[in-house]
Amino acid sequence: MPQATFSVRMDEGLKRQFDGLCQEFGMTASTAINVFARAVVRERRIPFDIAAPEPEVSRDSATRAFMALRAEARANGIGDLSQDEINEEIRLTREEREA
């Protein structure tokens, strides 16, 4: 089978780490890339989950989110609910979801 060259650019540090791990696995980086490509073609999908990292929540961003929700509650006429009324709303919403 004819061979083709596949060139990839990556961070130098990442390449060193990747090469080191591949060596520990007893293969070259080229072999690892070929294993990955064969799995993608065979399974017709990326053979692992790709997900965005969870956003980092800071106290400042949480406070901004809370204040925005508070303003929205006031704008919708529900900014003065008591804790018991809020809990009752939550209970009713959960019941609706379960039905």
C-alpha positions, 0 to 999 in steps of 0.5 A: 500500500502506498504511504502518504505523509501527514504533517501536524503542527502542535505545541513543542511541549505537548509533542515531547509529552506525546512522544514520551508516552508513545515510547512508554506504550512501545510505539512511535508517535506516527504509529499512535496517530495511525492507530487513532486514524484507523479507530476513527475510520472503523468506528466512524466517530472520534473514539473518545468524548470531546467536551468543553471544560466546565466554566470556572465560577468565580465569586464575582461572576456568581454575584453578577449572575445572582444580581441579574436573576434578582433584577429579572425577578423584580421585573417579572413582579416576583421579587418579593417572594418569601423563602416558603413561597420560593420553595413551593414554586420549586416543589410545583415545578418538580411535580409538573416535570415528573407528571 
